[in-house]
Amino acid sequence: MNHCPYCSARLDEIKGEVYCSQHITCFDALESGIFPINGNGFDSGDHISRFSIRFVLGGFLTYTIDKSQYQIFTPCVTLFNEFVDYLLKVPIQNVLSSQVGIALNPSKLRSASAAFTESSEKLLDNPEVTNDFFTPISSIWNFSKKAEQLSSKIQNVISLKGVNKSDAKDEIVSDILEWYFQENSRFGGYFSTLNDVKKNSTKEELVRRLEIANELIQYSNPSTLKVSHLAKQSSLSEFHFIRLYKKMYGKSPYQDVLQKKMKKAMLLLETTSLSIFEVAISVGYEDQSSLSRLFKNHFGVTPLKAKKGT
């Protein structure tokens, strides 16, 4: 296996810690740790991945993962399974492309997966137990608030040195793995809702697309939220998207969008001096009457009463 010139040029930046699959012939010798990937207008060349989670903090880039191409924008989290072929390309752009990654030694991954999947009784009897059958599910996560919080903590860890960095690194790796296993479990649980879909690979892709839509609802400006736009972002027809979303989440995307708009409207009425008309515009309605009717149906009071109650 040839050494990777891209990673060789960056060894000083990551203080000599070896993460790249092209720098060593045995995956078990690769260290666990945190590594930055910053730059503009470069091609990483072909790599073989081990399990890693990468937080995209700035710019956009293209990953080719097992021959499937993904254009990834900020904020996004990319998951690499073990022994996956991948290629990273970063175009020349105005904003510097920036990522931080968490890469695990394979044996550490088996140990970590046991900590989150085995019973406390089993772990008590055998602290060294590993889960050798663990297989990650998802590949791409988008627009996660938790991911933003974790990426901020990661950047703080990178700036530390010595023992403080080592302790902080272990803590953030633990936090990220806990978050990952919770998300992975939730992701897998959605499979049972899509019981009319036969192939697991198809289920996985549908769940990934619907998760993107759900997180867009949670973290986007409510004035921009439209079901047709969410369907387009999920690369599904509008009717197919609505049907699948209802099966997976137990309610329609419109209901989730409406709830987000109403919560935002209540917050603006209670905490700002905006008029009811201005609040209506802020959450995506063209006039005050549309907001008033929906607001009363949702909360049982009119926007005027909610505003006077502050």
Secondary structure as GFF3:
##gff-version 3
##sequence-region A 1 310
A	DSSP	alpha_helix	5	8	.	.	.	ID=ss1
A	DSSP	three_ten_helix	21	23	.	.	.	ID=ss2
A	DSSP	three_ten_helix	27	29	.	.	.	ID=ss3
A	DSSP	beta_strand	33	39	.	.	.	ID=ss4
A	DSSP	beta_strand	42	48	.	.	.	ID=ss5
A	DSSP	beta_strand	52	58	.	.	.	ID=ss6
A	DSSP	beta_strand	60	65	.	.	.	ID=ss7
A	DSSP	beta_strand	68	73	.	.	.	ID=ss8
A	DSSP	beta_strand	76	80	.	.	.	ID=ss9
A	DSSP	beta_strand	85	90	.	.	.	ID=ss10
A	DSSP	beta_strand	97	103	.	.	.	ID=ss11
A	DSSP	alpha_helix	106	117	.	.	.	ID=ss12
A	DSSP	alpha_helix	120	125	.	.	.	ID=ss13
A	DSSP	beta_strand	140	142	.	.	.	ID=ss14
A	DSSP	alpha_helix	145	158	.	.	.	ID=ss15
A	DSSP	alpha_helix	162	189	.	.	.	ID=ss16
A	DSSP	three_ten_helix	190	194	.	.	.	ID=ss17
A	DSSP	alpha_helix	200	219	.	.	.	ID=ss18
A	DSSP	three_ten_helix	222	224	.	.	.	ID=ss19
A	DSSP	alpha_helix	227	233	.	.	.	ID=ss20
A	DSSP	alpha_helix	238	249	.	.	.	ID=ss21
A	DSSP	alpha_helix	253	271	.	.	.	ID=ss22
A	DSSP	alpha_helix	276	282	.	.	.	ID=ss23
A	DSSP	alpha_helix	288	299	.	.	.	ID=ss24
A	DSSP	alpha_helix	303	308	.	.	.	ID=ss25
###
